[in-house]
């Protein structure tokens, strides 16, 4: 189940990667959108590549993407591709490598496929519902799983978006959280999914469905938890695309430290 969609999402991400890295290496202009976030030619071009490729294979599926107009017709569709062509545009602009391409698929508001491509390295994290999570490198595919640590925890923070509430939580639980590291975009949840860290807080209302869809199912299929701070799972293809409550990603329920 979902194998065709999963493989198509991987291929779409790889096609987008070629153009993203071409623009990344040759130089680019930066525009500022109405919400004060940056956008480049890489975002726009990758969005078009992904939408056109997936639409050809799945013409009846709807789209929700960061760089395309949302007319809300998707709300009447059970199948919705949720895409962030360049997650971590600030990382892209800063040329720190910490950006990803995120492609998720929701069916009746639940995630069923997630693909996170890391353009600079070529690594791919992917998962489909009920089939586990994987990390693909040039050496092949490795099934990944969260670790079981309850002490000596590593918390991952955003390079550009960490806020005071998140820092206060880290300080509050410094008896357990002993290490803090910074990574961009969806790399943080993916690292937790493969057992390289245990906690990530995002306690702001500014992320949207396309920031979390792909990496959420990867974390969940790896045995981790990706929840709103009140313990609710995030559902998808909503009218309001903002994750207004924020979220927390952990390896174990015991590490939901609030």
C-alpha positions in Angstrom: 0.0 0.0 0.0 1.2 3.5 -1.0 4.3 2.1 -2.7 3.6 3.8 -6.0 3.0 7.1 -4.3 6.2 6.7 -2.2 8.4 6.0 -5.2 6.9 8.9 -7.1 7.5 11.3 -4.3 11.1 10.2 -4.1 11.6 10.6 -7.8 9.9 14.1 -7.7 12.2 15.1 -4.9 15.3 14.0 -6.8 14.2 15.8 -10.0 13.7 19.0 -7.9 17.1 18.5 -6.3 18.9 18.8 -9.6 17.5 22.3 -10.2 17.8 23.3 -6.6 21.5 22.6 -6.5 22.1 24.2 -9.9 20.6 27.4 -8.6 22.4 27.0 -5.2 25.7 26.7 -7.0 25.3 29.4 -9.6 23.9 32.2 -7.4 20.4 33.6 -6.9 18.4 36.6 -5.9 16.3 36.6 -2.7 12.8 38.0 -2.6 10.8 38.7 0.6 7.2 37.5 0.7 4.3 39.2 2.4 4.9 37.1 5.6 8.5 38.4 5.7 10.0 35.1 4.8 12.5 34.7 2.0 11.9 33.0 -1.4 14.3 32.2 -4.2 14.1 30.9 -7.8 14.9 27.5 -6.3 11.7 27.5 -4.2 9.6 28.4 -7.2 11.2 26.1 -9.8 11.3 23.1 -7.5 7.6 23.6 -6.7 6.7 23.6 -10.3 8.8 20.5 -11.0 7.3 18.5 -8.1 3.7 19.5 -8.9 4.0 18.7 -12.6 5.6 15.4 -12.1 3.1 14.2 -9.4 0.1 15.6 -11.2 0.9 13.6 -14.3 1.0 10.4 -12.3 -1.9 11.2 -10.0 -4.1 13.6 -11.8 -7.0 13.4 -9.3 -4.9 14.2 -6.2 -4.9 17.7 -4.9 -2.0 19.9 -3.8 -1.1 22.1 -0.9 2.4 23.6 -1.5 4.2 26.6 0.0 4.8 28.3 -3.3 1.4 27.8 -5.0 -1.9 29.6 -4.4 -4.3 27.6 -2.2 -7.9 27.8 -3.4 -9.2 25.4 -0.8 -10.6 23.0 -3.4 -8.3 20.5 -1.8 -10.6 20.3 1.2 -13.0 18.2 -1.0 -10.3 15.7 -2.0 -9.3 12.7 0.1 -5.8 12.7 -1.4 -3.6 15.8 -1.0 0.1 16.2 -1.7 1.7 18.6 0.8 4.9 20.1 -0.4 7.6 22.4 0.7 10.1 22.6 -2.2 12.8 24.2 -0.2 12.2 23.9 3.6 14.8 26.1 5.3 15.1 28.9 2.7 17.1 30.9 5.2 19.6 28.0 5.4 19.6 27.9 1.6 20.4 31.6 1.5 23.0 31.2 4.2 24.5 28.3 2.2 24.8 26.2 5.3 23.4 23.0 3.7 20.6 22.8 6.2 17.7 22.8 3.8 15.4 20.0 2.6 12.7 19.2 0.1 9.6 17.9 1.8 6.9 15.9 0.1 4.0 14.4 2.1 0.8 12.7 1.1 -2.3 12.9 3.3 -5.3 10.6 2.8 -8.5 11.6 4.7 -6.4 14.0 6.9 -3.9 11.3 7.9 -0.3 11.1 6.6 0.4 8.0 4.5 3.7 9.0 2.7 6.6 11.2 3.6 9.8 12.0 1.8 12.6 14.4 2.9 15.4 14.9 0.4 18.6 16.7 1.6 19.7 18.3 -1.7 23.3 19.1 -0.7 24.2 15.6 0.4 21.7 13.6 -1.7 20.4 11.8 1.4 16.8 10.8 1.5 14.6 10.0 4.5 11.3 8.3 3.6 8.4 6.4 5.1 4.9 5.1 4.2 2.1 4.2 6.6 2.7 0.8 8.3 6.0 0.2 6.5 8.6 1.8 8.7 11.1 4.6 8.0 14.3 4.6 6.1 17.4 6.7 5.4 18.9 6.3 1.9 22.5 7.3 1.3 24.9 6.4 -1.5 25.5 3.1 0.4 21.9 2.1 0.2 18.7 2.1 2.4 18.9 1.6 6.1 15.8 1.1 8.2 15.8 3.7 11.0 14.3 3.8 14.5 14.4 6.2 17.4 16.6 5.3 20.3 15.4 4.5 23.8 17.3 7.1 25.8 15.6 8.6 28.8 18.6 10.5 30.2 21.5 12.5 28.9 19.2 13.8 26.1 20.1 15.8 23.1 17.7 18.6 22.1 17.8 19.9 18.5 17.1 23.6 17.9 16.6 25.6 14.8 19.4 27.6 13.4 17.3 30.7 12.8 14.0 30.3 14.6 14.6 29.2 18.2 12.6 31.3 20.7 12.7 32.2 24.3 10.0 29.7 25.3 12.0 26.8 23.8 15.2 27.9 25.5 13.3 28.2 28.8 12.1 24.6 28.4 15.6 23.4 27.7 16.8 25.2 30.8 13.9 23.9 32.9 14.8 20.3 32.0 18.6 20.6 32.1 18.7 17.6 34.5 17.8 15.5 31.5 18.7 17.6 28.5 22.5 17.7 28.5 23.3 18.6 24.9 21.9 21.2 22.5 22.6 21.2 18.8 21.4 23.3 15.9 20.1 21.9 12.6 18.0 23.4 9.8 14.6 22.5 8.4 13.3 18.9 8.7 16.8 17.6 9.5 15.9 17.9 13.2 12.9 15.4 13.2 14.8 13.1 10.8 17.8 13.0 13.1 15.5 12.0 16.0 13.9 9.4 13.8 17.3 7.8 13.2 18.3 7.8 16.8 20.8 10.7 16.8 18.9 12.9 19.2 15.8 12.7 21.4 13.9 16.1 21.7 12.9 19.0 19.5 10.7 21.8 20.5 8.9 24.2 18.2 6.8 26.4 20.5 5.7 29.1 18.0 2.6 29.3 15.8 4.5 30.1 12.6 5.0 26.7 10.9 2.6 25.3 8.4 1.4 21.9 7.2 4.2 21.7 4.5 6.9 22.2 7.2 5.8 19.1 9.2 3.9 16.6 7.0 6.8 14.7 5.5 8.9 14.5 8.6 6.0 13.7 10.9 5.3 10.3 9.3 9.0 9.5 9.2 9.2 10.1 13.0 6.1 8.1 13.7 7.1 5.2 11.5 10.5 5.2 13.3 8.7 4.8 16.6 8.8 8.4 17.8 6.1 10.9 18.7 5.3 14.1 16.8 2.6 16.0 18.8 1.1 19.3 19.6 2.1 20.4 23.2 -1.3 19.3 24.5 -0.6 15.7 23.3 -2.8 15.8 20.2 -1.5 14.4 16.9 -1.4 16.9 14.0 -3.8 16.1 11.2 -3.5 17.4 7.7 -5.4 19.0 4.8 -7.0 21.6 7.2 -8.6 24.9 6.2 -6.1 26.7 8.5 -2.7 25.4 7.5 -0.8 26.9 10.4 0.4 24.7 13.3 -0.7 27.3 15.7 0.0 25.4 18.9 3.5 24.5 17.8 4.7 20.9 18.4 7.2 18.7 20.1 9.2 15.8 18.6 10.5 13.1 21.0 11.8 9.6 20.9 9.8 8.4 23.9 6.6 9.6 25.6 8.6 9.9 28.8 10.6 12.7 27.2 7.6 15.0 26.6 9.1 17.5 28.9 6.9 20.6 29.2 
